[in-house]
Amino acid sequence: VHVFYLYFRVNINNLNIDKIMKKLKSLLLTLAMLLCSISAGAHDFEVDGIYYNITDSEKLTVEVTYRGFSYNYEEYSGDVVIPESVTYESKTYSVTSIGDKTFYNCSNLTSVTIPDGVTSIGYEAFDGTAWYNNQPDGVVYAGKVAYKYKGTMPSNTSIELAEGTLGIAGGAFYNCSSLTSITIPNSVTSIGGSAFSY
């Protein structure tokens, strides 16, 4: 016990509290700057009012996303036309997907044009938009992607997706316990997470 006490006392006396405090302040400042840069924006860049994340820097692909750190900005409204490709910093990227909740609760989004290159759409990407609310009940397509089943599904429902469908969005048939069978064409290359969960 006496040896431990002496060792602890000597080490405390040898510590330079000023140095420790300076290093701690420097570490906290670096952490604060990092957190600020993360919260400042979740998108990688913006062109013509549309926000993008780079999904593959070698294949030069991007997804459409929302501005900033949260999807509650309602930054999209009116008629949105998503281009097949977009140029940023002298590189041309193919637009291949729409991220989770990209247009979520953009209540003034009345229409959206989606290029054939988009094969993947994330969970709830269009929920709460005027465009989605104006779609008839049944399978709603966003471009060539089966986005979601809207309305109450009747018992023992069988669905045949349209020829040329390229993808099934995340959560497209989520909680559709009445779905007994689905025919998926060979053209489908992407099926999102929880597409058939319930």
C-alpha positions as CSV (number, residue, x, y, z in Angstrom):
1,V,0.0,0.0,0.0
2,H,2.8,2.4,0.9
3,V,4.6,1.7,-2.4
4,F,1.4,2.4,-4.4
5,Y,0.9,5.7,-2.5
6,L,4.4,6.9,-3.1
7,Y,4.2,6.0,-6.8
8,F,0.9,7.7,-7.3
9,R,2.1,10.8,-5.4
10,V,5.3,11.1,-7.4
11,N,3.4,10.7,-10.7
12,I,0.8,13.4,-9.8
13,N,3.6,15.7,-8.8
14,N,5.4,15.2,-12.2
15,L,2.3,15.9,-14.3
16,N,2.1,19.2,-16.1
17,I,-1.5,20.3,-15.7
18,D,-1.1,23.1,-18.2
19,K,0.1,20.7,-21.0
20,I,-2.8,18.4,-20.3
21,M,-5.4,21.2,-20.4
22,K,-3.9,22.5,-23.7
23,K,-4.1,19.1,-25.3
24,L,-7.6,18.5,-24.0
25,K,-8.7,21.9,-25.4
26,S,-7.1,21.1,-28.8
27,L,-8.8,17.7,-28.9
28,L,-12.2,19.2,-28.0
29,L,-11.9,21.9,-30.6
30,T,-11.0,19.3,-33.3
31,L,-14.0,17.2,-32.3
32,A,-16.3,20.3,-32.4
33,M,-15.1,21.2,-35.9
34,L,-15.6,17.7,-37.1
35,L,-19.1,17.6,-35.8
36,C,-19.9,20.9,-37.4
37,S,-18.7,19.7,-40.8
38,I,-20.8,16.6,-40.5
39,S,-24.0,18.4,-39.6
40,A,-23.5,21.2,-42.1
41,G,-24.5,18.9,-45.0
42,A,-25.1,15.3,-45.7
43,H,-25.1,15.9,-49.5
44,D,-21.9,16.0,-51.5
45,F,-23.0,18.7,-54.0
46,E,-25.9,20.5,-55.5
47,V,-26.6,21.3,-59.1
48,D,-29.6,23.2,-60.4
49,G,-31.5,22.9,-57.1
50,I,-31.0,19.1,-56.8
51,Y,-28.8,17.6,-54.1
52,Y,-26.6,14.6,-54.7
53,N,-24.4,12.0,-52.9
54,I,-21.6,10.3,-54.7
55,T,-22.2,6.6,-54.5
56,D,-19.2,5.4,-56.5
57,S,-16.3,7.7,-57.2
58,E,-14.8,5.2,-59.7
59,K,-17.9,4.3,-61.6
60,L,-19.0,8.0,-61.3
61,T,-22.5,7.4,-60.0
62,V,-24.7,9.5,-57.7
63,E,-28.0,9.3,-55.9
64,V,-30.4,12.2,-55.5
65,T,-30.8,13.1,-51.8
66,Y,-32.0,15.9,-49.5
67,R,-30.2,19.0,-48.5
68,G,-28.2,19.1,-45.3
69,F,-28.3,16.7,-42.4
70,S,-32.0,16.2,-42.1
71,Y,-34.8,15.5,-44.6
72,N,-37.3,18.0,-43.1
73,Y,-36.3,21.0,-45.2
74,E,-39.0,20.7,-47.9
75,E,-36.5,22.0,-50.4
76,Y,-38.2,20.3,-53.4
77,S,-41.4,21.7,-54.8
78,G,-43.3,22.0,-58.1
79,D,-42.1,19.9,-61.0
80,V,-38.7,18.2,-60.4
81,V,-36.8,16.8,-63.4
82,I,-34.0,14.5,-62.4
83,P,-31.3,14.4,-65.2
84,E,-29.7,11.3,-66.5
85,S,-26.3,12.7,-65.6
86,V,-24.9,15.6,-63.8
87,T,-21.5,17.4,-64.0
88,Y,-19.6,18.5,-60.9
89,E,-16.0,19.6,-60.7
90,S,-15.3,18.6,-64.3
91,K,-16.6,15.0,-63.7
92,T,-19.9,13.7,-65.2
93,Y,-21.8,11.4,-62.9
94,S,-24.7,9.0,-63.9
95,V,-27.8,9.4,-61.7
96,T,-28.6,5.8,-60.7
97,S,-30.7,6.1,-57.5
98,I,-32.8,8.2,-55.2
99,G,-32.0,7.9,-51.5
100,D,-34.1,7.2,-48.5
101,K,-36.6,10.0,-47.7
102,T,-35.2,12.2,-50.4
103,F,-38.5,14.0,-51.1
104,Y,-40.2,13.0,-47.8
105,N,-42.9,15.5,-46.7
106,C,-42.1,17.8,-49.6
107,S,-45.8,18.5,-49.7
108,N,-45.6,20.9,-52.7
109,L,-43.8,18.4,-55.0
110,T,-46.4,18.0,-57.7
111,S,-44.5,15.9,-60.3
112,V,-41.2,14.3,-60.8
113,T,-39.5,13.1,-63.9
114,I,-37.1,10.1,-63.4
115,P,-34.6,9.0,-66.0
116,D,-34.4,5.3,-67.0
117,G,-30.9,5.1,-65.4
118,V,-32.5,5.2,-61.9
119,T,-32.9,1.6,-60.8
120,S,-33.0,2.1,-57.1
121,I,-35.2,4.2,-54.8
122,G,-34.9,4.3,-51.1
123,Y,-37.5,3.9,-48.3
124,E,-40.2,6.5,-48.1
125,A,-38.5,8.7,-50.8
126,F,-41.8,10.2,-51.9
127,D,-44.1,9.8,-48.9
128,G,-46.0,13.0,-48.0
129,T,-45.7,14.6,-51.4
130,A,-48.5,15.9,-53.5
131,W,-47.2,13.7,-56.3
132,Y,-47.6,10.5,-54.3
133,N,-50.9,11.5,-52.7
134,N,-52.4,12.0,-56.2
135,Q,-51.4,8.5,-57.4
136,P,-54.2,5.9,-57.7
137,D,-54.3,2.9,-55.3
138,G,-52.3,-0.1,-56.2
139,V,-48.6,-0.4,-57.3
140,V,-47.2,3.1,-57.7
141,Y,-44.3,3.4,-60.2
142,A,-41.7,6.1,-59.9
143,G,-40.0,6.0,-63.3
144,K,-39.2,2.4,-63.9
145,V,-39.1,1.5,-60.3
146,A,-42.0,-0.1,-58.4
147,Y,-42.1,2.4,-55.6
148,K,-44.9,1.3,-53.2
149,Y,-48.2,-0.4,-52.9
150,K,-50.7,2.3,-52.0
151,G,-54.0,1.7,-50.3
152,T,-55.4,-1.4,-48.6
153,M,-54.4,-4.6,-50.3
154,P,-57.2,-7.1,-50.8
155,S,-56.8,-10.6,-49.4
156,N,-54.9,-13.1,-51.5
157,T,-53.4,-10.5,-53.9
158,S,-51.2,-11.6,-56.8
159,I,-49.2,-8.9,-58.5
160,E,-47.4,-8.9,-61.8
161,L,-44.9,-6.1,-62.1
162,A,-44.9,-4.3,-65.4
163,E,-42.4,-5.4,-68.1
164,G,-39.4,-3.2,-68.2
165,T,-39.5,-2.6,-64.4
166,L,-35.9,-2.0,-63.3
167,G,-36.2,-2.0,-59.6
168,I,-38.3,-2.4,-56.5
169,A,-38.0,0.3,-53.9
170,G,-37.1,-0.1,-50.3
171,G,-40.2,-1.0,-48.3
172,A,-42.3,-1.2,-51.5
173,F,-44.5,-4.0,-50.2
174,Y,-43.7,-3.6,-46.5
175,N,-46.5,-5.0,-44.2
176,C,-48.5,-6.3,-47.2
177,S,-49.5,-9.5,-45.5
178,S,-52.2,-10.1,-48.1
179,L,-49.6,-10.4,-50.9
180,T,-49.6,-14.1,-51.8
181,S,-47.5,-14.0,-55.0
182,I,-45.6,-11.5,-57.2
183,T,-44.2,-11.9,-60.7
184,I,-40.9,-10.0,-61.1
185,P,-39.6,-9.5,-64.7
186,N,-36.0,-10.3,-65.6
187,S,-35.4,-6.6,-66.2
188,V,-35.3,-5.9,-62.4
189,T,-31.8,-5.4,-61.2
190,S,-32.4,-3.9,-57.8
191,I,-34.6,-4.8,-54.8
192,G,-34.5,-2.4,-51.8
193,G,-34.3,-3.3,-48.2
194,S,-37.4,-4.5,-46.4
195,A,-39.2,-4.6,-49.8
196,F,-41.3,-7.6,-48.7
197,S,-41.0,-7.4,-44.9
198,Y,-44.0,-7.5,-42.6
